[in-house]
Amino acid sequence: LLVLNRSSFFHPSLMKNVSFRRHDLVLGEPFNKFDLILCRNVMIYFNQSLQNEVLKKFHESLFKYGYLAIGSKESLIWCDYANRFIVVNTEEKIYKKIKD
């Protein structure tokens, strides 16, 4: 990680392994497998049923032992997939997939 004038950047050699995508969380199919999914403060705008569908897609899109980071006001506690993740960081809402 490079820091310059209060901004952070990934080293260019790391960027060849990074994929940034726009994706319709509701209608889109799950992607291929990822090690990390960042989806901060999006699901708070969805009802509980829709949040559960999105979390199912995230689960399907993560490698086993992959990480999911969600928003500070969001949670996996109530969802159908909660038992397939462990909490890595409670404050930052970072979870690790432990079951397929």
ZADO-1210 file (C-alpha; in nm, 4 decimals, padded with zeros to 6 digits):
<atoms>
<atom x="00.0000" y="00.0000" z="00.0000" code="LEU" pos="1"/>
<atom x="00.1401" y="00.3362" z="-00.1017" code="LEU" pos="2"/>
<atom x="00.0374" y="00.6537" z="00.0806" code="VAL" pos="3"/>
<atom x="00.0670" y="00.9954" z="-00.0822" code="LEU" pos="4"/>
<atom x="-00.0933" y="01.3193" z="00.0404" code="ASN" pos="5"/>
<atom x="-00.3517" y="01.1450" z="00.2612" code="ARG" pos="6"/>
<atom x="-00.4502" y="00.9081" z="-00.0215" code="SER" pos="7"/>
<atom x="-00.3730" y="00.5384" z="-00.0384" code="SER" pos="8"/>
<atom x="-00.2900" y="00.3384" z="-00.3473" code="PHE" pos="9"/>
<atom x="-00.2175" y="-00.0257" z="-00.4158" code="PHE" pos="10"/>
<atom x="00.1210" y="-00.0987" z="-00.5648" code="HIS" pos="11"/>
<atom x="00.0793" y="-00.1528" z="-00.9429" code="PRO" pos="12"/>
<atom x="00.2154" y="-00.5078" z="-00.9154" code="SER" pos="13"/>
<atom x="-00.0834" y="-00.5990" z="-00.6971" code="LEU" pos="14"/>
<atom x="-00.3403" y="-00.4489" z="-00.9312" code="MET" pos="15"/>
<atom x="-00.2972" y="-00.7255" z="-01.1885" code="LYS" pos="16"/>
<atom x="-00.4719" y="-00.9546" z="-00.9394" code="ASN" pos="17"/>
<atom x="-00.7556" y="-00.7148" z="-00.8545" code="VAL" pos="18"/>
<atom x="-01.0921" y="-00.7046" z="-01.0269" code="SER" pos="19"/>
<atom x="-01.3324" y="-00.4129" z="-00.9803" code="PHE" pos="20"/>
<atom x="-01.6821" y="-00.4756" z="-01.1159" code="ARG" pos="21"/>
<atom x="-02.0161" y="-00.3027" z="-01.1368" code="ARG" pos="22"/>
<atom x="-02.2835" y="-00.5577" z="-01.0669" code="HIS" pos="23"/>
<atom x="-02.6586" y="-00.5663" z="-01.0143" code="ASP" pos="24"/>
<atom x="-02.6781" y="-00.7309" z="-00.6730" code="LEU" pos="25"/>
<atom x="-03.0451" y="-00.8123" z="-00.7153" code="VAL" pos="26"/>
<atom x="-03.0764" y="-00.9388" z="-01.0726" code="LEU" pos="27"/>
<atom x="-02.7193" y="-01.0367" z="-01.1571" code="GLY" pos="28"/>
<atom x="-02.5865" y="-01.3902" z="-01.1332" code="GLU" pos="29"/>
<atom x="-02.3020" y="-01.4655" z="-00.8902" code="PRO" pos="30"/>
<atom x="-01.9535" y="-01.3986" z="-01.0233" code="PHE" pos="31"/>
<atom x="-01.6706" y="-01.6456" z="-01.0331" code="ASN" pos="32"/>
<atom x="-01.4921" y="-01.7064" z="-00.7042" code="LYS" pos="33"/>
<atom x="-01.3246" y="-01.4230" z="-00.5146" code="PHE" pos="34"/>
<atom x="-01.1014" y="-01.3993" z="-00.2079" code="ASP" pos="35"/>
<atom x="-01.2567" y="-01.0710" z="-00.0948" code="LEU" pos="36"/>
<atom x="-01.5879" y="-00.8947" z="-00.1539" code="ILE" pos="37"/>
<atom x="-01.6326" y="-00.5363" z="-00.0333" code="LEU" pos="38"/>
<atom x="-01.9922" y="-00.4183" z="-00.0234" code="CYS" pos="39"/>
<atom x="-02.0258" y="-00.1368" z="00.2245" code="ARG" pos="40"/>
<atom x="-02.3546" y="00.0329" z="00.3173" code="ASN" pos="41"/>
<atom x="-02.5579" y="-00.0968" z="00.0250" code="VAL" pos="42"/>
<atom x="-02.7791" y="-00.3610" z="00.1846" code="MET" pos="43"/>
<atom x="-02.9258" y="-00.1145" z="00.4345" code="ILE" pos="44"/>
<atom x="-03.1480" y="-00.0001" z="00.1482" code="TYR" pos="45"/>
<atom x="-03.2862" y="-00.3531" z="00.0896" code="PHE" pos="46"/>
<atom x="-03.5581" y="-00.5330" z="00.2831" code="ASN" pos="47"/>
<atom x="-03.4553" y="-00.8410" z="00.4808" code="GLN" pos="48"/>
<atom x="-03.5597" y="-01.0884" z="00.2110" code="SER" pos="49"/>
<atom x="-03.3586" y="-00.9078" z="-00.0546" code="LEU" pos="50"/>
<atom x="-03.0594" y="-00.8786" z="00.1775" code="GLN" pos="51"/>
<atom x="-03.0721" y="-01.2541" z="00.2264" code="ASN" pos="52"/>
<atom x="-03.0686" y="-01.3112" z="-00.1520" code="GLU" pos="53"/>
<atom x="-02.7701" y="-01.0807" z="-00.1935" code="VAL" pos="54"/>
<atom x="-02.5837" y="-01.2531" z="00.0901" code="LEU" pos="55"/>
<atom x="-02.6527" y="-01.5883" z="-00.0761" code="LYS" pos="56"/>
<atom x="-02.4856" y="-01.4577" z="-00.3944" code="LYS" pos="57"/>
<atom x="-02.1901" y="-01.3276" z="-00.1950" code="PHE" pos="58"/>
<atom x="-02.1542" y="-01.6660" z="-00.0267" code="HIS" pos="59"/>
<atom x="-02.1604" y="-01.8439" z="-00.3630" code="GLU" pos="60"/>
<atom x="-01.9065" y="-01.5981" z="-00.5060" code="SER" pos="61"/>
<atom x="-01.6464" y="-01.6383" z="-00.2315" code="LEU" pos="62"/>
<atom x="-01.3782" y="-01.9026" z="-00.2119" code="PHE" pos="63"/>
<atom x="-01.3876" y="-02.1028" z="00.1093" code="LYS" pos="64"/>
<atom x="-01.2016" y="-01.8896" z="00.3659" code="TYR" pos="65"/>
<atom x="-01.2705" y="-01.5771" z="00.1574" code="GLY" pos="66"/>
<atom x="-01.3619" y="-01.2486" z="00.3237" code="TYR" pos="67"/>
<atom x="-01.6766" y="-01.0379" z="00.3102" code="LEU" pos="68"/>
<atom x="-01.6774" y="-00.6770" z="00.4347" code="ALA" pos="69"/>
<atom x="-02.0160" y="-00.5105" z="00.4785" code="ILE" pos="70"/>
<atom x="-02.1300" y="-00.1758" z="00.6177" code="GLY" pos="71"/>
<atom x="-02.1130" y="-00.0766" z="00.9820" code="SER" pos="72"/>
<atom x="-02.4937" y="-00.0824" z="01.0165" code="LYS" pos="73"/>
<atom x="-02.5308" y="-00.4174" z="00.8368" code="GLU" pos="74"/>
<atom x="-02.5169" y="-00.7683" z="00.9805" code="SER" pos="75"/>
<atom x="-02.5211" y="-01.1353" z="00.8897" code="LEU" pos="76"/>
<atom x="-02.6683" y="-01.2464" z="01.2226" code="ILE" pos="77"/>
<atom x="-03.0239" y="-01.2995" z="01.0970" code="TRP" pos="78"/>
<atom x="-02.9495" y="-01.4311" z="00.7469" code="CYS" pos="79"/>
<atom x="-02.9758" y="-01.7933" z="00.6300" code="ASP" pos="80"/>
<atom x="-02.5992" y="-01.8029" z="00.5710" code="TYR" pos="81"/>
<atom x="-02.4856" y="-01.6695" z="00.9090" code="ALA" pos="82"/>
<atom x="-02.3551" y="-02.0092" z="01.0225" code="ASN" pos="83"/>
<atom x="-02.1299" y="-02.0288" z="00.7157" code="ARG" pos="84"/>
<atom x="-01.9251" y="-01.7263" z="00.8232" code="PHE" pos="85"/>
<atom x="-01.7253" y="-01.6272" z="01.1288" code="ILE" pos="86"/>
<atom x="-01.6709" y="-01.2722" z="01.2473" code="VAL" pos="87"/>
<atom x="-01.3157" y="-01.1521" z="01.1889" code="VAL" pos="88"/>
<atom x="-01.3695" y="-00.7924" z="01.2996" code="ASN" pos="89"/>
<atom x="-01.6913" y="-00.6939" z="01.4758" code="THR" pos="90"/>
<atom x="-01.6419" y="-00.3180" z="01.4518" code="GLU" pos="91"/>
<atom x="-01.5550" y="-00.3185" z="01.0805" code="GLU" pos="92"/>
<atom x="-01.8093" y="-00.5949" z="00.9970" code="LYS" pos="93"/>
<atom x="-01.5586" y="-00.8252" z="00.8304" code="ILE" pos="94"/>
<atom x="-01.6539" y="-01.1910" z="00.7986" code="TYR" pos="95"/>
<atom x="-01.4723" y="-01.5029" z="00.6816" code="LYS" pos="96"/>
<atom x="-01.6471" y="-01.7810" z="00.4914" code="LYS" pos="97"/>
<atom x="-01.5905" y="-02.1140" z="00.6667" code="ILE" pos="98"/>
<atom x="-01.8452" y="-02.3426" z="00.4973" code="LYS" pos="99"/>
<atom x="-01.9550" y="-02.3971" z="00.1389" code="ASP" pos="100"/>
</atoms>
